[in-house]
Amino acid sequence: MNKMQNPETLVIANANKMTARKVQVHYGTNHAIKDVDVDILDKTVTAFIGPSGCGKSTFLRCLNRMNDTIPVCRVSGELLLEGENIYDPRVDPVQLRAKVGMVFQKPNPFPKSIYDNVAYGPRIHGLTRNKAELDAIVESCLKKAALWNEVKDRLDSPGTGLSGGQQQRLCIARAIATSPEVLLMDEPCSALDPIATAQVEELIDELRSQFSVVIVTHSMQQAARVSQKTAFFHLGHLVEFGDTGQIFTNPGDPRTESYISGRIG
């Protein structure tokens, strides 16, 4: 019996990586997220879908405390990473973001060389002991991001000189260089052309074998292509969460069905 057929292996592979219970987000007096409960599984792509302004990106930013940077934002409820409360005062947000990496909507490489973009995280977190180890991480992450063959002869060139799709793959390489447990992606393809989008989608599917991936997307087709779990947000509520196939073919809530069929959006 191979490992993939062993039910115990499957249970372990898809154990909860992050757990949210009764999460609320307020921006001043605006109640943006209301009572969200969700489980983010390990080695699974989870898509957050819903109309603009429904709260999906706000909730995504709760998962690595990016909302901490907004003075009027207040997050309450319980958010756990492998059973540990990420909002515990003893948790250093910088260390948390090494474990829960993030790729943004618009490619945002640092104004540094391709090499230094990927090496940045391992350097500041002290993950390598020497140049050879750092070289190995840079090469490994660029390979995982399907970028190595395109840039291996120009690692000293600026990352900002790459095409949009290459820049986004560089940002993915940078995000995985600290060996995160979770990779958050906030509409990572919205600024890309169809060919670059297809490359990033293929990459997301490959990264799933090593990371728990959470993607916010406006494209229901993209959610259907890349994810195994889908969460539908509407007006700050998590309306429905389940297997992607079921959410798209047999949703349990009429609001989900209305959104997927294009009646609300």
Buried (B, 14 or more C-beta within 10 A) or exposed (E): EEEEEEEEEEEEBBEBBBBBEEBBBBBEEEEBBBEBEBBBBBBBBBBBBBBEEBBBBBBBBBBBBBBBEEEEBEBEBEBBBBEEEBBEEEBEBEEBBBBBBBBBBBBBBBEBBBBBBBBBBBBEBEBBEEEEEBBEBBBBBBEBBBBBEBBEEEBEEBBBEBEEBBBBBBBBBBBBBBBBBBBBBBBBBBBBEEEBBBBBBEBBBEBBEBBBBBBBBBBBEBBBBBBBBBBBBBEBBBBBBBEBEEBBEEBEEEBBBBBBEEEEE
